[in-house]
Amino acid sequence: MAELLRLYSYWRSSAAYRVRIGLNLKGLRYELIPMHLVRDGGQQHQPEYARLNPQRMVPTLMHGGRVMRQSLSILEYLDESWPERPLLPATARDRARVRALSQLVAADIHPLDNLRVRRYFEEEWGVPPVERDAWMRHWIAEGFQALETLLADDLATGTYCHGEAPGMADCCLVPQVYSARRFGLDMSAWPTITRIEQACMALPAFGQASPEQQPDAPQAQAASA
């Protein structure tokens, strides 16, 4: 019997969203364990979870008794453990390109607009929401400008970030576009990013991973009440 996959996730976490997409693209079944990052002071700070993930962040993936942390590391683990429907290309050169696109989002854009940054602005510095959101839009736009250039000027870009099959870079791009729209960013300046995101969202693997489809989303909880 295959060992159970369990994903600790928060419905609106971009990093958890990436992993949900990757699991879906792989066709892997998993148990989703919601971790509310705001309620009760943040459930990720509870001692039991902090022992699993000392960073007190999501996602965390459990594969049997093994613990995986950090979204890109988890995606690569999935690719190496279940090589069918690969998230990374076959050649070293192409893998380097996809990793660079993925890290542009995960390492350069996302850390500047995540929940920890927003809460620090509000709780420690008293930054008004309008100024906080302007910060978010600025840094997302800076990153998207570079990402748009890299995608638009490379023949390796196809229907998706790399070629004609969705992969790790698309797992990163789609949640970041979702976040950009959440903060009111006009996406018309980046037509290649928008085109790829629309192609991805036409696939069930992406739609089923979207925040509003998660069991801990407010809409889902209201519907089940």
Secondary structure, 3 states (H helix, E strand, C coil): CCCCEEEEECCCCHHHHHHHHHHHHHCCCCEEEECCCCHHHCHHHCHHHHHHCCCCCCCEEEECCEEEECHHHHHHHHHHHCCCCCCCCCCHHHHHHHHHHHHHHHHHHHHHCCHHHHHHHHHHCCCCHHHHHHHHHHHHHHHHHHHHHHHHCCCCCCCCCCCCCCCHHHHHHHHHHHHHHHCCCCHHHCHHHHHHHHHHHCCHHHHCCCHHHCCCCHHHHHHHC
